[in-house]
């Protein structure tokens, strides 16, 4: 037996340390080459670390939540081959959960990923594909590609639903995979008091979100401005356009209209389409509008970006908002699609409530919060009538955007949304 030392790899982009998020092996385990040993996280991304060798685990460095420097000993194996050696740097396999710094600045709740349990490749009537990214080792992914298998429909029995080699081989042979561990169902008896507590370590994506939100709230004096918008005409236009779509085509939501109107408004208020470079103490105003769309995902909040929103039509905006949001939710967004926004829209959809106080997606100047649209009685022309009303709850960096300018910008946005034809009239 020989000793094989695996060090924390260089994960790029100036990373000097990474946080241990989860171990998928323990001391004494026999690990196969390419088997995922751990998940670590930098400030930019969550990364799966596969084993470079086949061997038995002798020691592990760090518990979940601990920071390990790049180049420090991470895991030691006993192997069959070679002398006492330290491997050349091994590139970790990057999962596509790229939760970069921009991701964590705007508020949104965390959703849980639904996992459909399935023992064959064809989903049954009550089954569906797993939502969120597939958890599997690089070797399993390679075997699946070679076999032409979609891992999204293979049930995983490993930690967090990870697909093990046994799961894949069982599914390939048509044998039911081992059931994932879970609570045993019991028939209800009597209502009982619940006691005890549960401690949840703040690590990984949630740690990044917490740090970024704290930093943004501590460093940026937020100025909040709320205005109600009569979107009755906008709703009529939206319904009319959706009625002309082919059957099965995705319908227009309010977001592309708001995005199109926001692009127009920012021509007059360029100070709201800027970034603060704190190191140089410079405001960088952008001519192009790179629109961040705060998106709830199984891994926490992400902010995918619609690049150059000013160059897109309404339909293009709708398609791109849908595409980048879905890519973020399923873990398929590229790193460049999760960074570079100049202003952000955040919406909780039907959960939007009446008023919210969104936190600015630093280093941006503003975030536009969209609340739910509801029918309400209003006085119009001296008579009470029912109109569709939606609130905009927005926050601005009061260091660089005066209250008057913030209010004027939202009023200009309100005017376009209340007369939606003007969104599309040049000048």
N, C-alpha and C positions, 0 to 999 in steps of 0.2 A: 504494500500500500504506500502511496506517496501523497504528499500534501499539496493541495492546489489552492492558491489564494486568489479570490476574485475581488477586485477593488471597485468602489463606486465609479462608474464610467463618467466621462465628460459628456454632458447632455447638451452642450452647445450654448450659443448666445451668451457667453460670459458667465455661465452658471458656475458657482464655486462650491455649492452644497445642495443637497436635496433632502426632502423630508421622507422618512419611511412612512408610507400610508398603510400598507398591509403586507404581512408575510404569508406566503402560500405554501411554505415548507417549514419544518422544524428540525431541531438537532436530532440526528439519528435517522432522518428520512433518506431513502435512496432516491436520488434525483436523476432524471433522464436528460440528456442533452436537448436543448431547446425548450425544456419545460419552464414555464414561468415561475420564478422563485419569489418575486416580490413586486409590489407596485410602489413607486416612489413619485414624488412630485416636486417640481421646481416652481418658481413664481409664474412660469409660463405654461406648463403642461404636466399632465399625469402620464407617467411612462411605465410600461411593463418591462421588467428586467428578466430575460430568459437565461437559463444556465448554459454556459459555454461547454460544459463537459457532463459526462455521466459519472456520478460519484455519490458518496454518503456525506451528509452535512455534519461537520464537526462543530462549527460555531457560527453564530449570526451576530451582527453588530447593529444595535439600536432596536428600540421598540417602536410601535406605531406612534407617530408624533415627534420622534427624535430626528434631529438634523445630522446628516453624515456628510463630511467634506468630500469633494471630488478627489479621488486618489487614495482615500482611506480604505482600510480593509472592510469589506462588506460581508463576505461569506467565505468560509474555508471548507474545502472538501477533502475527503480521502478518495483517491482514484487509483486505478490499476496501473496507469502508465506513467513513464517519465520520472525525473527526479523532482526534488522540492522546487517548485517553480511558481512564478507569478506570471499570469497571462498578459499578453499584449492587450491594450484597451479594447474592450468589446462594445460595439454600438448597441445600446438598448433599443428594443422595439418600441417605438412610440405609439401609444394608443391615440385615437383621434379625439380624445377628450382634451382639446387644447383650450384650457381655461386661462387665458392670458390676463394680464393686469386689467385690461378694459372690461373684461367679463364681470368683474366683481363689484363694480361701482354702483349700479342701479339696483333698486330694490325689487325683489320678487320672491315668492315662496318656493320651496323646494318640493318637487314632485317625486313620487316613487315610481320606478319602472315596473310595468306589469310584465310578468313572465308567463308565457303559455307553455304548459308541460305537454310534451309530445314524444312518443316513442318511435314514430316513423317519420319519413320525410314529407308525407302528404297530410296537411292539417285536416282533422275531422270537423264535423259540423259545429261543434262547440269550442273549437280551438282556433287560435290565430297565431301569427308570428310574434316572436318576442319583440317588445318595444325597447329602444335604447340599444347601446352597442353590444355586440356579441363578445363574451369573455372566453377566449381560447388562446392557447399557446401558438407561437409562430409555426411550430411543426404540425399542429393539428390543422391550422389554417391552410398550410401547404398541401397536406393530404386531402383536405376537403376540395381545394381547387383542382387537384389532380383527378379526384373522383367525380367532379362536377356536382358537388353537394353544397347546398345553401345552409350554412351553420345556423342561420336565424331560426330554422325549424327543428333544431336538435336540442333536446332538453339537457341542461347541465346539472350535474349533481355535486359539483365542487363548490368552494366558497363563493358566495354572491352569485350563484348560478353559473359558475365557470364550467365550460365544456371540457371534461377530462378526456384523455385518450380512450379510456374504457367506454365513456359515453359515446364517443364517435364510432368506435368499433362495434358497439352494441347496435347503434342506429344503422350502421352500414350493413350488418347482418340481419337486421329486422328484429333483433331481440330487444325487448323493453329495457331501457336504461335504468340503472338503480335510482330509486326515488330520492329526491333531495330531502334532507332532514327537515322536519317541521313538527308543529305541535299536533298532538293527537286530539281529534274531535271528541268532545264529550257531550252527552245530552245535558241540557240545563237542569239543574236541581233547584237550589235556592240561591237567592241573591246574597252575595258575601261582600264584606268590606275588603277593599284593596289596600294593602300596606306595602311598605318598602319603597325604594327609589332605584333609579337607574342612572348611572354615570356614563355620559357619552363624550368621549374625547374629541376636542375640536381640532381636527386634522384635515389634511388634503384640501379639496376644493372649498369646503366650508371654512377652513382656516384662511384661505386666500380671500374669500368673500368678506369674512369678518374684518380682516386687516385692511382691505381696500375701502370698505365702507366707513370704518373708523377713521382712516386717514382722510378720506374725502370730507367727512362731517367735521373733523377737527380742524382741517386746514382751510376749508372753504366756507365763508359766511354766506349761507343760503338765503336768498330772497324768494319767497313763495308767492305765487299769484294765481288765483283761481277765477275763472270766468265761465259762465254758462253760454252755450251755443245752441241756437235753434237749428237743428239739422233736418227739419222736415223736408225742405226742398232737396237736400242732399240724399235723404233716404228715398225720395221719389225717383231721383236720377239713378241711384244705385239699383233699385228694384227694376227700373226700366232696362238698364243695361244687362242685368242678370237674366232678365226674361228673354233676351236675344241670344243668349249663349247656347251652344249645342248641348244636348242632353249629356249629363255626366261631367261637364266642364266645371272646374272649380269656380265658385262665385266670388264676386268682388266684396271685400269687407270695407270698413271705413278707413283702414290704415293707408291704402294707396292714395285715397283722396286727400287725407291729412298730409301725407308725405309730399304729394304734388303741390298742395297749397303752401306747405312749409318752405319748399324750395323757392317759390315765388317771393315769399315774405323775406327770406334771408338776403335777397338782393338789396333790400332796403335797410336791413339790420345785420350787416356783415360782422359786427362785433359779437354776435351770438353764434357765429359759425367759425369759431376760433379755438385755439388750444393755448394753454399757459405753459410755457417752458420755464419752470421754476428755477432751474440751474442758471439759465442766462437772464432770467427776469424779463422775458420777452413774450409778447402775445403774437401768435402766428395765425393770421387770418387766412382762411382757405377760400379760394374762388370756387372750387368744386365742393359739392355737398356729399359727404360720405356718411350716410344715415345709419346709425346704430339702432338695432331693433331688439330691445330687451326680451329675452326668450326663456321661458321656464323649461328646464330639462331634467331628466332623472339624476344628473350629476350636479345640479345646482344651477345658478343663473349664468347664462352666457349672453353675450351681445354680438351676434353676427352682424356684418356690415354690408349694406347695399352701396356699392361704390358708384360714384358719379350719378347720384339720383337726379341731378339737374338735366342729364342727357336722356332720361328715360320717359317713355310715354306712360299713361295711366296703366295700360295692360302690362307693360314691361315692369313697371314698379310692382304691380300685384304679383306677377310671376316670380320676380326676384326676391321680394319679401318672403313669399311662401317657400322658395327654394332654400334660402340661407337659414330660415327658421327651422325648416325640417332637417337640414343638414346638421344644425346645432343640436337638435333634439335627439337625433339618431347617432351622434358621435362621428359624423362623416365630414364635418366642416374642416377645411384646410386652415392652417394657422393664419394665413393672410386674410381669410374670411372672418376672423375673430379679432381683428385689430384694425386701427386706422380710422375709426369713426371721428367725425367732427361735431356731431350733435346727435342726441339719442331720443327716440320715442319709446315710452314704456306704457303698456296697456295690460290690464288684468281681464280684459274681455268682459264676460258676463259677471265676473266678480269685481268689476271696476269700482263699485260703490259710488258715493256722491263726491267725495273729496279725498285726495291722497297727497302725500308730501314726498315726492320722489327725491332721491339723493343723486346729486350730479355725478355723471360718469367722468371723473377726473381723467385727463386735464381739460375737459371740455368746459364751455361756458354755460350751457343750458341743457335741460332735459324737459321734454314735453310729455306730461302724463295724461293719458286718455281714460276717462271714466265711462261707465256704461251709459248708453242712450235709453231713455225711458219716455213714455208718453205722459205728459203732464198738462193740467189745465193752466192756461195763461191768458192774460188780457191782451187782445190784439184788436186794434181799431175800435176800442170801447166795448168790445164784447168778449165774453169768456169762451175760449175755444181750446181744443186739444192740439198740442204741438209736441213734436219729438225733441227732447232737450238732452244735451250731452255736456258735461263739464270738462274743461281742460284745467288740470292742476299741474302747474309747471314750476320749476325751480331754476334760479339764475345765480351765477357767481357775482355777488354784490360788490366784490372788489373792482370788477371791470365792466359790469353791466348795471347802469343806474336803474332805480325803480321805475322812473318815467319811461325809459326805453323798453324795459321788460314789459310794462303794461301796454305800451304802444304796439309792440310786436304781437302780443296775444290778441289785441283788438284788430290788428290787420289780418291775422290768421282767422279770427272769428268772422270778419267781413267776407272773406273768400269762401269759407265753409257755409255761410248762410246764403250766399248767392253763388252756388257751385259752378255756374257757367263761366264766371269770371276767372276761375282757376285756369281755364284753357284759352283765355283771350290774351294775346301778347300785349306788352306795354303797360 
